[in-house]
């Protein structure tokens, strides 16, 4: 059964480790993430962007697939199905479809409107027992067509949003989605420290986990980050393994063209990437 991310993240924050949110794109992705979490006895969050939801034929399809896999694969670790960077309308669609966790990204609105819309979603999610993530200060890079430069959030605005009763807070601290440019300035730990001082026990979320050096990840966890989002890294490892298989001509020998064979190396590559991240985040054995 899908669960809210609340308990897993509160435990992570108190225990100074982080739970990974791994974005899913299809059956292979979902299966790879769930099996790895089960093997490592780690809690996990399946992230679904609005674009990926559309690609997978809608949120109801995603919920049905996730629920089916939990049962068929006998997954016993805590699993949350989370809308990533949701619009206000998208949040309601996912609540209706049966997601167990929602992110409403109101960071592009004026702070007053972000607060008003988040307040409303806090009520709806509380009634249904779902966890809710809010965002302050846009995360850089491109996410479903929205491009941000990696801004730094205002700690006072973070406090205002945290006090509305959200479960977790994503705050821009110079992080970006996708690959990091050569001239990236690094994470602003000063900002993160200031945000944690004002938001207390609230689990903080680090978006754009791909390409942030390991020591920075560990430092961010020590400063209150309890959820780290990974997407691009799994895509890159999947693509590299698939390329290798085809360039070696394996699709041309025997039944190598069978999609189950063709996608198997990529599937294993996702599993390896997820395992590496769970070990780095410290969530192994914490289910």
C-alpha atoms as a printed R data frame, in Angstrom:
    type eleno elety resid chain resno      x       y       z
1   ATOM     1    CA   UNK     A     1  0.000   0.000   0.000
2   ATOM     2    CA   UNK     A     2  1.257   3.461  -0.877
3   ATOM     3    CA   UNK     A     3  1.956   5.637   2.156
4   ATOM     4    CA   UNK     A     4  2.382   9.327   2.874
5   ATOM     5    CA   UNK     A     5  6.019  10.449   2.962
6   ATOM     6    CA   UNK     A     6  5.524  12.087   6.370
7   ATOM     7    CA   UNK     A     7  6.757   9.325   8.695
8   ATOM     8    CA   UNK     A     8  9.690   8.285   6.524
9   ATOM     9    CA   UNK     A     9 10.904  11.884   6.241
10  ATOM    10    CA   UNK     A    10 10.438  12.760   9.912
11  ATOM    11    CA   UNK     A    11 12.478   9.657  10.802
12  ATOM    12    CA   UNK     A    12 15.132  10.604   8.233
13  ATOM    13    CA   UNK     A    13 15.434  14.157   9.569
14  ATOM    14    CA   UNK     A    14 15.741  12.905  13.160
15  ATOM    15    CA   UNK     A    15 18.218  10.194  12.108
16  ATOM    16    CA   UNK     A    16 20.368  12.471   9.903
17  ATOM    17    CA   UNK     A    17 19.908  10.571   6.659
18  ATOM    18    CA   UNK     A    18 17.816  11.275   3.556
19  ATOM    19    CA   UNK     A    19 15.203   9.352   1.575
20  ATOM    20    CA   UNK     A    20 15.664   9.374  -2.192
21  ATOM    21    CA   UNK     A    21 12.918  10.472  -4.547
22  ATOM    22    CA   UNK     A    22 13.549   8.696  -7.823
23  ATOM    23    CA   UNK     A    23 11.518   9.960 -10.752
24  ATOM    24    CA   UNK     A    24  9.851   7.236 -12.781
25  ATOM    25    CA   UNK     A    25  9.187   7.268 -16.519
26  ATOM    26    CA   UNK     A    26  7.786   3.827 -17.328
27  ATOM    27    CA   UNK     A    27  7.401   0.236 -16.081
28  ATOM    28    CA   UNK     A    28 11.156  -0.508 -16.126
29  ATOM    29    CA   UNK     A    29 11.918   2.553 -14.021
30  ATOM    30    CA   UNK     A    30  9.216   1.817 -11.441
31  ATOM    31    CA   UNK     A    31 10.180  -1.840 -11.126
32  ATOM    32    CA   UNK     A    32 13.902  -1.030 -10.831
33  ATOM    33    CA   UNK     A    33 13.352   1.526  -8.063
34  ATOM    34    CA   UNK     A    34 10.937  -0.666  -6.081
35  ATOM    35    CA   UNK     A    35 13.076  -3.808  -6.275
36  ATOM    36    CA   UNK     A    36 16.204  -1.912  -5.209
37  ATOM    37    CA   UNK     A    37 14.391  -0.332  -2.246
38  ATOM    38    CA   UNK     A    38 13.144  -3.769  -1.160
39  ATOM    39    CA   UNK     A    39 16.586  -5.392  -1.556
40  ATOM    40    CA   UNK     A    40 18.236  -2.629   0.486
41  ATOM    41    CA   UNK     A    41 15.377  -2.377   3.013
42  ATOM    42    CA   UNK     A    42 15.102   1.350   2.321
43  ATOM    43    CA   UNK     A    43 12.056   3.633   2.284
44  ATOM    44    CA   UNK     A    44 11.570   5.271  -1.113
45  ATOM    45    CA   UNK     A    45  9.602   7.964  -2.931
46  ATOM    46    CA   UNK     A    46  8.514   7.479  -6.548
47  ATOM    47    CA   UNK     A    47  8.460  10.903  -8.209
48  ATOM    48    CA   UNK     A    48  6.186  11.671 -11.144
49  ATOM    49    CA   UNK     A    49  6.416  14.975 -13.014
50  ATOM    50    CA   UNK     A    50  3.347  16.218 -14.865
51  ATOM    51    CA   UNK     A    51  5.134  15.504 -18.151
52  ATOM    52    CA   UNK     A    52  5.930  11.921 -17.113
53  ATOM    53    CA   UNK     A    53  2.355  11.462 -15.904
54  ATOM    54    CA   UNK     A    54  1.073  12.482 -19.304
55  ATOM    55    CA   UNK     A    55  3.597  10.213 -21.026
56  ATOM    56    CA   UNK     A    56  2.444   7.237 -18.930
57  ATOM    57    CA   UNK     A    57 -1.196   7.798 -20.030
58  ATOM    58    CA   UNK     A    58 -2.359   9.773 -17.012
59  ATOM    59    CA   UNK     A    59 -2.165   9.638 -13.229
60  ATOM    60    CA   UNK     A    60 -4.680   6.809 -12.831
61  ATOM    61    CA   UNK     A    61 -2.462   4.557 -14.960
62  ATOM    62    CA   UNK     A    62  0.546   5.453 -12.791
63  ATOM    63    CA   UNK     A    63 -1.348   4.731  -9.546
64  ATOM    64    CA   UNK     A    64 -2.646   1.411 -10.884
65  ATOM    65    CA   UNK     A    65  0.853   0.374 -11.994
66  ATOM    66    CA   UNK     A    66  2.444   1.342  -8.673
67  ATOM    67    CA   UNK     A    67 -0.230  -0.417  -6.598
68  ATOM    68    CA   UNK     A    68 -0.072  -3.507  -8.807
69  ATOM    69    CA   UNK     A    69  3.698  -3.732  -8.452
70  ATOM    70    CA   UNK     A    70  3.638  -3.307  -4.667
71  ATOM    71    CA   UNK     A    71  1.382  -6.341  -4.490
72  ATOM    72    CA   UNK     A    72  2.930  -8.521  -7.222
73  ATOM    73    CA   UNK     A    73  6.550  -7.835  -6.207
74  ATOM    74    CA   UNK     A    74  5.645  -8.212  -2.494
75  ATOM    75    CA   UNK     A    75  7.129  -4.838  -1.586
76  ATOM    76    CA   UNK     A    76  7.042  -4.301   2.189
77  ATOM    77    CA   UNK     A    77  9.220  -1.167   2.543
78  ATOM    78    CA   UNK     A    78  7.393   2.204   2.796
79  ATOM    79    CA   UNK     A    79  6.696   3.643  -0.669
80  ATOM    80    CA   UNK     A    80  5.208   7.064  -1.410
81  ATOM    81    CA   UNK     A    81  3.935   8.041  -4.859
82  ATOM    82    CA   UNK     A    82  4.667  11.741  -5.198
83  ATOM    83    CA   UNK     A    83  3.709  14.398  -7.734
84  ATOM    84    CA   UNK     A    84  6.884  16.338  -8.559
85  ATOM    85    CA   UNK     A    85  6.655  20.099  -9.255
86  ATOM    86    CA   UNK     A    86  2.886  19.980  -9.467
87  ATOM    87    CA   UNK     A    87  0.752  22.835 -10.685
88  ATOM    88    CA   UNK     A    88 -2.276  23.780  -8.607
89  ATOM    89    CA   UNK     A    89 -4.588  21.920 -11.060
90  ATOM    90    CA   UNK     A    90 -2.199  18.959 -11.318
91  ATOM    91    CA   UNK     A    91 -2.153  18.597  -7.529
92  ATOM    92    CA   UNK     A    92 -5.932  18.110  -7.439
93  ATOM    93    CA   UNK     A    93 -5.814  15.584 -10.302
94  ATOM    94    CA   UNK     A    94 -3.203  13.493  -8.465
95  ATOM    95    CA   UNK     A    95 -5.120  13.656  -5.184
96  ATOM    96    CA   UNK     A    96 -8.168  12.338  -7.037
97  ATOM    97    CA   UNK     A    97 -6.154   9.622  -8.837
98  ATOM    98    CA   UNK     A    98 -4.785   8.195  -5.571
99  ATOM    99    CA   UNK     A    99 -1.271   9.599  -5.161
100 ATOM   100    CA   UNK     A   100 -0.057   9.429  -1.545
101 ATOM   101    CA   UNK     A   101  2.076  12.577  -1.662
102 ATOM   102    CA   UNK     A   102  1.889  15.866  -3.532
103 ATOM   103    CA   UNK     A   103  4.280  18.649  -4.359
104 ATOM   104    CA   UNK     A   104  2.691  21.967  -5.137
105 ATOM   105    CA   UNK     A   105  5.270  24.243  -6.717
106 ATOM   106    CA   UNK     A   106  3.999  27.771  -6.172
107 ATOM   107    CA   UNK     A   107  7.494  29.274  -6.332
108 ATOM   108    CA   UNK     A   108  6.732  31.237  -9.513
109 ATOM   109    CA   UNK     A   109  3.775  33.007  -7.871
110 ATOM   110    CA   UNK     A   110  4.105  36.055  -5.637
111 ATOM   111    CA   UNK     A   111  4.664  34.821  -2.051
112 ATOM   112    CA   UNK     A   112  1.098  35.833  -1.033
113 ATOM   113    CA   UNK     A   113 -0.447  33.676  -3.744
114 ATOM   114    CA   UNK     A   114  1.935  30.798  -3.016
115 ATOM   115    CA   UNK     A   115  0.781  30.998   0.628
116 ATOM   116    CA   UNK     A   116 -2.946  31.155  -0.298
117 ATOM   117    CA   UNK     A   117 -2.811  28.148  -2.637
118 ATOM   118    CA   UNK     A   118 -0.550  26.132  -0.324
119 ATOM   119    CA   UNK     A   119 -2.915  26.834   2.618
120 ATOM   120    CA   UNK     A   120 -5.804  25.344   0.681
121 ATOM   121    CA   UNK     A   121 -3.826  22.241  -0.316
122 ATOM   122    CA   UNK     A   122 -2.634  21.744   3.295
123 ATOM   123    CA   UNK     A   123 -6.314  21.327   4.294
124 ATOM   124    CA   UNK     A   124 -7.162  18.936   1.468
125 ATOM   125    CA   UNK     A   125 -4.058  16.778   1.993
126 ATOM   126    CA   UNK     A   126 -4.560  16.677   5.789
127 ATOM   127    CA   UNK     A   127 -8.129  15.390   5.324
128 ATOM   128    CA   UNK     A   128 -6.892  12.583   3.097
129 ATOM   129    CA   UNK     A   129 -3.709  11.771   5.036
130 ATOM   130    CA   UNK     A   130 -1.357  12.771   2.201
131 ATOM   131    CA   UNK     A   131  2.019  14.461   2.585
132 ATOM   132    CA   UNK     A   132  2.534  17.852   0.948
133 ATOM   133    CA   UNK     A   133  5.732  19.473  -0.311
134 ATOM   134    CA   UNK     A   134  5.913  23.204  -0.988
135 ATOM   135    CA   UNK     A   135  8.605  25.202  -2.764
136 ATOM   136    CA   UNK     A   136 10.129  28.603  -2.119
137 ATOM   137    CA   UNK     A   137 12.692  30.191  -4.472
138 ATOM   138    CA   UNK     A   138 12.854  28.461  -7.832
139 ATOM   139    CA   UNK     A   139 15.250  25.582  -8.458
140 ATOM   140    CA   UNK     A   140 17.492  26.248 -11.443
141 ATOM   141    CA   UNK     A   141 17.650  24.395 -14.732
142 ATOM   142    CA   UNK     A   142 14.711  23.168 -16.745
143 ATOM   143    CA   UNK     A   143 11.761  21.253 -15.306
144 ATOM   144    CA   UNK     A   144  8.861  20.630 -17.695
145 ATOM   145    CA   UNK     A   145  9.592  23.807 -19.633
146 ATOM   146    CA   UNK     A   146 10.058  26.074 -16.593
147 ATOM   147    CA   UNK     A   147 13.624  27.408 -16.537
148 ATOM   148    CA   UNK     A   148 15.137  28.773 -13.320
149 ATOM   149    CA   UNK     A   149 18.668  29.999 -12.670
150 ATOM   150    CA   UNK     A   150 19.275  28.333  -9.296
151 ATOM   151    CA   UNK     A   151 18.055  31.149  -7.092
152 ATOM   152    CA   UNK     A   152 18.454  31.250  -3.369
153 ATOM   153    CA   UNK     A   153 15.295  31.220  -1.251
154 ATOM   154    CA   UNK     A   154 14.480  33.847   1.358
155 ATOM   155    CA   UNK     A   155 14.599  32.087   4.766
156 ATOM   156    CA   UNK     A   156 11.741  34.273   6.095
157 ATOM   157    CA   UNK     A   157  9.510  33.214   3.194
158 ATOM   158    CA   UNK     A   158 10.477  29.604   3.930
159 ATOM   159    CA   UNK     A   159  9.360  30.056   7.536
160 ATOM   160    CA   UNK     A   160  6.024  31.542   6.410
161 ATOM   161    CA   UNK     A   161  5.324  28.551   4.128
162 ATOM   162    CA   UNK     A   162  6.581  25.977   6.684
163 ATOM   163    CA   UNK     A   163  4.185  27.369   9.275
164 ATOM   164    CA   UNK     A   164  1.185  26.615   7.045
165 ATOM   165    CA   UNK     A   165  1.477  22.945   7.984
166 ATOM   166    CA   UNK     A   166  3.202  21.453   4.936
167 ATOM   167    CA   UNK     A   167  5.093  18.180   5.465
168 ATOM   168    CA   UNK     A   168  8.332  19.180   3.757
169 ATOM   169    CA   UNK     A   169  9.886  22.185   2.130
170 ATOM   170    CA   UNK     A   170 11.927  22.542  -1.048
171 ATOM   171    CA   UNK     A   171 14.033  25.681  -0.947
172 ATOM   172    CA   UNK     A   172 16.370  26.922  -3.656
173 ATOM   173    CA   UNK     A   173 19.956  26.926  -2.361
174 ATOM   174    CA   UNK     A   174 21.745  27.315  -5.697
175 ATOM   175    CA   UNK     A   175 20.825  23.791  -6.869
176 ATOM   176    CA   UNK     A   176 19.640  23.122 -10.415
177 ATOM   177    CA   UNK     A   177 17.879  20.369 -12.355
178 ATOM   178    CA   UNK     A   178 19.809  18.390 -14.951
179 ATOM   179    CA   UNK     A   179 23.575  18.471 -15.488
180 ATOM   180    CA   UNK     A   180 25.528  21.147 -13.617
181 ATOM   181    CA   UNK     A   181 27.479  23.673 -15.713
182 ATOM   182    CA   UNK     A   182 31.269  23.931 -15.343
183 ATOM   183    CA   UNK     A   183 30.989  27.346 -13.679
184 ATOM   184    CA   UNK     A   184 28.418  26.290 -11.041
185 ATOM   185    CA   UNK     A   185 29.025  28.105  -7.766
186 ATOM   186    CA   UNK     A   186 28.003  25.176  -5.509
187 ATOM   187    CA   UNK     A   187 25.308  24.930  -2.852
188 ATOM   188    CA   UNK     A   188 24.723  27.839  -0.496
189 ATOM   189    CA   UNK     A   189 25.076  26.168   2.904
190 ATOM   190    CA   UNK     A   190 24.660  29.534   4.596
191 ATOM   191    CA   UNK     A   191 21.151  29.784   3.153
192 ATOM   192    CA   UNK     A   192 20.373  26.172   4.090
193 ATOM   193    CA   UNK     A   193 21.565  26.731   7.651
194 ATOM   194    CA   UNK     A   194 19.475  29.911   7.958
195 ATOM   195    CA   UNK     A   195 16.396  28.107   6.599
196 ATOM   196    CA   UNK     A   196 16.790  25.197   9.013
197 ATOM   197    CA   UNK     A   197 17.165  27.557  11.973
198 ATOM   198    CA   UNK     A   198 13.789  29.109  11.093
199 ATOM   199    CA   UNK     A   199 11.931  25.931  10.089
200 ATOM   200    CA   UNK     A   200 13.074  23.642  12.928
201 ATOM   201    CA   UNK     A   201 12.104  19.983  12.561
202 ATOM   202    CA   UNK     A   202 10.614  20.339   9.097
203 ATOM   203    CA   UNK     A   203 12.270  17.956   6.599
204 ATOM   204    CA   UNK     A   204 13.963  19.959   3.837
205 ATOM   205    CA   UNK     A   205 14.144  18.809   0.220
206 ATOM   206    CA   UNK     A   206 17.080  19.039  -2.153
207 ATOM   207    CA   UNK     A   207 16.057  19.082  -5.813
208 ATOM   208    CA   UNK     A   208 18.528  18.496  -8.627
209 ATOM   209    CA   UNK     A   209 20.475  15.767  -6.813
210 ATOM   210    CA   UNK     A   210 22.289  14.683  -9.991
211 ATOM   211    CA   UNK     A   211 25.868  15.887 -10.150
212 ATOM   212    CA   UNK     A   212 26.143  17.449  -6.693
213 ATOM   213    CA   UNK     A   213 29.460  16.216  -5.209
214 ATOM   214    CA   UNK     A   214 29.121  13.597  -2.459
215 ATOM   215    CA   UNK     A   215 30.627  15.776   0.264
216 ATOM   216    CA   UNK     A   216 28.068  18.512  -0.488
217 ATOM   217    CA   UNK     A   217 25.234  15.955  -0.342
218 ATOM   218    CA   UNK     A   218 26.457  14.756   3.066
219 ATOM   219    CA   UNK     A   219 26.792  18.307   4.350
220 ATOM   220    CA   UNK     A   220 23.270  19.161   3.121
221 ATOM   221    CA   UNK     A   221 21.900  16.109   5.003
222 ATOM   222    CA   UNK     A   222 23.709  17.263   8.162
223 ATOM   223    CA   UNK     A   223 21.911  20.630   7.786
224 ATOM   224    CA   UNK     A   224 18.400  19.161   7.676
225 ATOM   225    CA   UNK     A   225 17.881  17.854   4.142
226 ATOM   226    CA   UNK     A   226 15.808  14.657   4.487
227 ATOM   227    CA   UNK     A   227 14.649  14.133   0.878
228 ATOM   228    CA   UNK     A   228 16.840  14.250  -2.213
229 ATOM   229    CA   UNK     A   229 15.455  14.109  -5.744
230 ATOM   230    CA   UNK     A   230 17.240  12.093  -8.416
231 ATOM   231    CA   UNK     A   231 16.139  11.944 -12.041
232 ATOM   232    CA   UNK     A   232 18.778  12.837 -14.649
233 ATOM   233    CA   UNK     A   233 21.369  10.427 -13.239
234 ATOM   234    CA   UNK     A   234 19.103   7.394 -13.739
235 ATOM   235    CA   UNK     A   235 18.289   8.586 -17.262
236 ATOM   236    CA   UNK     A   236 21.977   8.931 -18.133
237 ATOM   237    CA   UNK     A   237 22.884   5.477 -16.806
238 ATOM   238    CA   UNK     A   238 19.888   3.907 -18.588
239 ATOM   239    CA   UNK     A   239 20.875   5.580 -21.865
240 ATOM   240    CA   UNK     A   240 24.552   4.570 -21.557
241 ATOM   241    CA   UNK     A   241 23.721   0.895 -20.922
242 ATOM   242    CA   UNK     A   242 21.220   0.827 -23.802
243 ATOM   243    CA   UNK     A   243 23.738   2.464 -26.151
244 ATOM   244    CA   UNK     A   244 26.389  -0.097 -25.205
245 ATOM   245    CA   UNK     A   245 24.000  -2.996 -25.904
246 ATOM   246    CA   UNK     A   246 23.061  -1.673 -29.337
247 ATOM   247    CA   UNK     A   247 26.563  -0.575 -30.326
248 ATOM   248    CA   UNK     A   248 27.795  -4.077 -29.475
249 ATOM   249    CA   UNK     A   249 25.199  -5.348 -31.978
250 ATOM   250    CA   UNK     A   250 23.450  -7.479 -29.336
251 ATOM   251    CA   UNK     A   251 20.038  -6.517 -30.717
252 ATOM   252    CA   UNK     A   252 21.009  -8.260 -33.949
253 ATOM   253    CA   UNK     A   253 21.989 -11.626 -32.493
254 ATOM   254    CA   UNK     A   254 19.376 -14.244 -31.644
255 ATOM   255    CA   UNK     A   255 16.322 -12.716 -29.982
256 ATOM   256    CA   UNK     A   256 18.305  -9.678 -28.860
257 ATOM   257    CA   UNK     A   257 15.709  -7.358 -30.409
258 ATOM   258    CA   UNK     A   258 13.073  -8.544 -27.898
259 ATOM   259    CA   UNK     A   259 12.256  -5.412 -25.842
260 ATOM   260    CA   UNK     A   260 12.628  -7.408 -22.642
261 ATOM   261    CA   UNK     A   261 16.227  -8.190 -23.614
262 ATOM   262    CA   UNK     A   262 16.885  -4.773 -25.146
263 ATOM   263    CA   UNK     A   263 15.757  -2.908 -22.010
264 ATOM   264    CA   UNK     A   264 17.371  -5.276 -19.481
265 ATOM   265    CA   UNK     A   265 20.840  -3.613 -19.357
266 ATOM   266    CA   UNK     A   266 19.232  -0.185 -18.874
267 ATOM   267    CA   UNK     A   267 17.007  -1.611 -16.132
268 ATOM   268    CA   UNK     A   268 20.054  -3.013 -14.311
269 ATOM   269    CA   UNK     A   269 21.825   0.337 -14.726
270 ATOM   270    CA   UNK     A   270 18.922   2.161 -13.032
271 ATOM   271    CA   UNK     A   271 19.075  -0.339 -10.162
272 ATOM   272    CA   UNK     A   272 22.815   0.242  -9.746
273 ATOM   273    CA   UNK     A   273 22.347   4.036  -9.731
274 ATOM   274    CA   UNK     A   274 19.514   3.854  -7.185
275 ATOM   275    CA   UNK     A   275 21.600   1.580  -4.943
276 ATOM   276    CA   UNK     A   276 24.548   3.975  -5.099
277 ATOM   277    CA   UNK     A   277 22.290   6.905  -4.130
278 ATOM   278    CA   UNK     A   278 20.548   5.064  -1.286
279 ATOM   279    CA   UNK     A   279 23.955   4.174   0.166
280 ATOM   280    CA   UNK     A   280 25.122   7.785  -0.151
281 ATOM   281    CA   UNK     A   281 21.903   9.163   1.397
282 ATOM   282    CA   UNK     A   282 22.129   6.720   4.328
283 ATOM   283    CA   UNK     A   283 18.638   5.212   3.898
284 ATOM   284    CA   UNK     A   284 19.777   1.577   3.545
285 ATOM   285    CA   UNK     A   285 18.282  -0.616   6.287
286 ATOM   286    CA   UNK     A   286 16.059   2.215   7.528
287 ATOM   287    CA   UNK     A   287 12.708   0.796   6.368
